Amino acid sequence: MAQVNVNVPPPNHVKVLGGQGWIGLVDQMGTETTIVNAARVSFGKMKEEMDERDAGLIRYLLANHHTSPLEHVTFTFLVHCPLFVRSQWHRHRTWSYNEISRRYTEEDIRFYVPVELREQAESDRQASKAAEHIDQAACLEKIRRIHAEAMRTYEELLAAGVCREQARGVLPQNMMTTFWATVDLNNLLKFIELRDSPHAQAEIREYGMAIKQMIAPSFPHVAAAMGWQ
Ligand SMILES: Cc1cc2nc3c(=O)[nH]c(=O)nc-3n(C[C@H](O)[C@H](O)[C@H](O)COP(=O)(O)OP(=O)(O)OC[C@H]3O[C@@H](n4cnc5c(N)ncnc54)[C@H](O)[C@@H]3O)c2cc1C
C-alpha cells in the first residue's frame, strides 16, 4: 500500500508562520448534535438535527461550564511546527501525541526562519513587541548561517558514524517537527483560550487561530458562544 510522507500537509490544512508551518484536520468524531445529545441523554432523548433550542443549550453549557458533553467530540490534527512551539503545545497534557522521531530518520530536516523578528518587551519578561531597532536582514542572516552550520555539523557527525539520536543534539530549536495530536472539544477550547491569547507566544498563537478557522464552520454555535470572530 502507498505510504504518505507526514511532512506533506493534508488537503484541508491551514498555513501559518509565513507558509513554513501548517496544521491539518486528519480526523474528527462528532458534531454539535453530538454535544446536545450527550447533554440530553439524562432525559433518554436523542435528535438527529439541531434546532434553535439546541443552539440555546450549547450557549447554556458553555456559559455554565457544563463541559462534559463537549468531550464526546474529538479531533485529530497533523501539526508541522518548530520544536519550541511543539514544547509549548505538549504541555497540554489532555491531548494525545505521536511525533516524528529523529532517532529513526534524518530526512526532511528544515528550519523555521521568522518572517519578522520582534524585540523583547519591557513590561513582561516572557513577551515580545514589534521591532523598532532591529536590523532585520542582518539578524535573519545570522539565523540562516547558524542553521546551515548546524546542518553541516549534523551531517558530518552522521558521516563519522555517530548515531542519529546523539547527532540530533546539534540541531536548533527552529527545527521543524511533525506530530499527530488528538483532543476532545472541551480541552481544545481550553487550549485555544490559552494559546490564542495576547499572553501566548505569537508563533503558537497562529496555530490557535488556524484551529478556530478550521473548526468554526462545523461548530458555528460553539464558535459564536466562544466569541470567535
Ligand atoms: C502564556 C503561557 C505561558 C506559560 N509559561 C510557562 C512557563 O514559563 N513554564 C512552564 O513550565 N509552563 C508554562 N506554561 C504552560 C502552563 O503552565 C500549562 O502547562 C499549559 O498551558 C497547559 O495548560 P493546562 O494544564 O490547563 O492544559 P492541560 O494539561 O491540557 O490540562 C487541561 C486541564 O486539565 C486539568 N489537568 C490536567 N492535568 C492535571 C493534573 N495533573 N492535575 C490536575 N489537573 C489536571 C486541569 O484542569 C487543566 O487546566 C505557560 C502557558 C501559557 C499559556
The ligand as an SDF file (V2000), in Angstrom:
LIG
                    3D

 53 58  0  0  0  0  0  0  0  0999 V2000
    1.2100   32.2200   28.2430 C   0  0  0  0  0  0  0  0  0  0  0  0
    1.7160   30.9590   28.8660 C   0  0  0  0  0  0  0  0  0  0  0  0
    2.9470   30.9340   29.4820 C   0  0  0  0  0  0  0  0  0  0  0  0
    3.4410   29.7630   30.0640 C   0  0  0  0  0  0  0  0  0  0  0  0
    4.6730   29.7670   30.6420 N   0  0  0  0  0  0  0  0  0  0  0  0
    5.1590   28.6380   31.1940 C   0  0  0  0  0  0  0  0  0  0  0  0
    6.4360   28.6210   31.8120 C   0  0  0  0  0  0  0  0  0  0  0  0
    7.1370   29.6280   31.8640 O   0  0  0  0  0  0  0  0  0  0  0  0
    6.8970   27.4600   32.3280 N   0  0  0  0  0  0  0  0  0  0  0  0
    6.1370   26.3190   32.2960 C   0  0  0  0  0  0  0  0  0  0  0  0
    6.6040   25.3050   32.7980 O   0  0  0  0  0  0  0  0  0  0  0  0
    4.9210   26.3050   31.7170 N   0  0  0  0  0  0  0  0  0  0  0  0
    4.4170   27.4160   31.1600 C   0  0  0  0  0  0  0  0  0  0  0  0
    3.1810   27.4020   30.5730 N   0  0  0  0  0  0  0  0  0  0  0  0
    2.4440   26.1260   30.4950 C   0  0  0  0  0  0  0  0  0  0  0  0
    1.2790   26.0970   31.5000 C   0  0  0  0  0  0  0  0  0  0  0  0
    1.7660   26.0950   32.8270 O   0  0  0  0  0  0  0  0  0  0  0  0
    0.4110   24.8310   31.2660 C   0  0  0  0  0  0  0  0  0  0  0  0
    1.2180   23.6940   31.4920 O   0  0  0  0  0  0  0  0  0  0  0  0
   -0.1240   24.7690   29.8510 C   0  0  0  0  0  0  0  0  0  0  0  0
   -0.7150   25.9840   29.4780 O   0  0  0  0  0  0  0  0  0  0  0  0
   -1.1650   23.6560   29.7620 C   0  0  0  0  0  0  0  0  0  0  0  0
   -2.3460   24.1010   30.4140 O   0  0  0  0  0  0  0  0  0  0  0  0
   -3.2850   23.1120   31.1610 P   0  0  0  0  0  0  0  0  0  0  0  0
   -2.5740   22.4120   32.2720 O   0  0  0  0  0  0  0  0  0  0  0  0
   -4.5360   23.8680   31.5090 O   0  0  0  0  0  0  0  0  0  0  0  0
   -3.6360   22.0810   29.9700 O   0  0  0  0  0  0  0  0  0  0  0  0
   -3.8370   20.5070   30.0380 P   0  0  0  0  0  0  0  0  0  0  0  0
   -2.6180   19.8420   30.5030 O   0  0  0  0  0  0  0  0  0  0  0  0
   -4.4040   20.1010   28.7130 O   0  0  0  0  0  0  0  0  0  0  0  0
   -4.9340   20.3270   31.1490 O   0  0  0  0  0  0  0  0  0  0  0  0
   -6.2740   20.8140   30.9580 C   0  0  0  0  0  0  0  0  0  0  0  0
   -6.9290   20.8520   32.2980 C   0  0  0  0  0  0  0  0  0  0  0  0
   -6.9860   19.5120   32.8150 O   0  0  0  0  0  0  0  0  0  0  0  0
   -6.7160   19.5350   34.2080 C   0  0  0  0  0  0  0  0  0  0  0  0
   -5.4790   18.7720   34.4710 N   0  0  0  0  0  0  0  0  0  0  0  0
   -4.6360   18.2230   33.5610 C   0  0  0  0  0  0  0  0  0  0  0  0
   -3.6410   17.5850   34.1690 N   0  0  0  0  0  0  0  0  0  0  0  0
   -3.8560   17.7300   35.5050 C   0  0  0  0  0  0  0  0  0  0  0  0
   -3.1600   17.2890   36.6620 C   0  0  0  0  0  0  0  0  0  0  0  0
   -2.0520   16.5500   36.5840 N   0  0  0  0  0  0  0  0  0  0  0  0
   -3.6680   17.6350   37.8510 N   0  0  0  0  0  0  0  0  0  0  0  0
   -4.7960   18.3580   37.9660 C   0  0  0  0  0  0  0  0  0  0  0  0
   -5.4970   18.8110   36.9100 N   0  0  0  0  0  0  0  0  0  0  0  0
   -5.0350   18.4930   35.7010 C   0  0  0  0  0  0  0  0  0  0  0  0
   -6.5860   20.9900   34.6190 C   0  0  0  0  0  0  0  0  0  0  0  0
   -7.8640   21.4770   34.9550 O   0  0  0  0  0  0  0  0  0  0  0  0
   -6.1540   21.6680   33.3520 C   0  0  0  0  0  0  0  0  0  0  0  0
   -6.4630   23.0350   33.2660 O   0  0  0  0  0  0  0  0  0  0  0  0
    2.6650   28.5670   30.0040 C   0  0  0  0  0  0  0  0  0  0  0  0
    1.4230   28.5950   29.3760 C   0  0  0  0  0  0  0  0  0  0  0  0
    0.9460   29.7610   28.8030 C   0  0  0  0  0  0  0  0  0  0  0  0
   -0.4000   29.7400   28.1310 C   0  0  0  0  0  0  0  0  0  0  0  0
  1  2  1  0
  2  3  1  0
  2 52  2  0
  3  4  2  0
  4  5  1  0
  4 50  1  0
  5  6  2  0
  6  7  1  0
  6 13  1  0
  7  8  2  0
  7  9  1  0
  9 10  1  0
 10 11  2  0
 10 12  1  0
 12 13  2  0
 13 14  1  0
 14 15  1  0
 14 50  1  0
 15 16  1  0
 16 17  1  0
 16 18  1  0
 18 19  1  0
 18 20  1  0
 20 21  1  0
 20 22  1  0
 22 23  1  0
 23 24  1  0
 24 25  2  0
 24 26  1  0
 24 27  1  0
 27 28  1  0
 28 29  2  0
 28 30  1  0
 28 31  1  0
 31 32  1  0
 32 33  1  0
 33 34  1  0
 33 48  1  0
 34 35  1  0
 35 36  1  0
 35 46  1  0
 36 37  1  0
 36 45  1  0
 37 38  2  0
 38 39  1  0
 39 40  1  0
 39 45  2  0
 40 41  1  0
 40 42  2  0
 42 43  1  0
 43 44  2  0
 44 45  1  0
 46 47  1  0
 46 48  1  0
 48 49  1  0
 50 51  2  0
 51 52  1  0
 52 53  1  0
M  END
$$$$
